[in-house]
Amino acid sequence: HMLRLNAYYAYARRLLGVLEGELVPIEAEYKLKINAGRTSLGEEFGKRPSYDVVEAAVLADNEDLGPLYERRLRLLTVKAQLQARLDIYETSWRALSREQSRRELEANLARGE
C-alpha cells in the first residue's frame, strides 16, 4: 500500500509542479494587464481602490481579458484540487507509516527482541 500511495503522491506532486510552471507566466500577464487597466479608471473609485475593485472594473471594461481570466481560474482550481490530494496522501502516508511501525514493534515483541 505504501508504494502505491507513494506513486500517487509523486504523480500528484509532479502535476502540481507542471501546473505551477504554467500558472506563473499567466499570473504575471494577468496582474500586468490589471495594473495597466488601473490607470484608465481615473478617480472613479477613489484614490486607492482595493485590488478586487480594480480587478472587477478592469475585467468589466476589457472583454479581451476574459479568456486569460478563465484560464487562470481553471488553473487555480486544479491547483487547489491537487494540493488537497497531496494533503490527503500525506495524511494517509503518516497513518500507514504509524501502522507499519506498530506492526513491526508487535512482531519484535512477539519474538522476544
DASULRA-V418275 format. One record per helix or strand. SS is the DSSP state (@ for helix, = for strand). FROM is the first residue (numbers start at 1). TO is the last residue. If there is no record, write none. Layout:
BEGIN
{{SS	FROM	TO} {SS	FROM	TO}}
END
This chain:
BEGIN
{{@	2	41} {@	51	61} {@	63	111}}
END
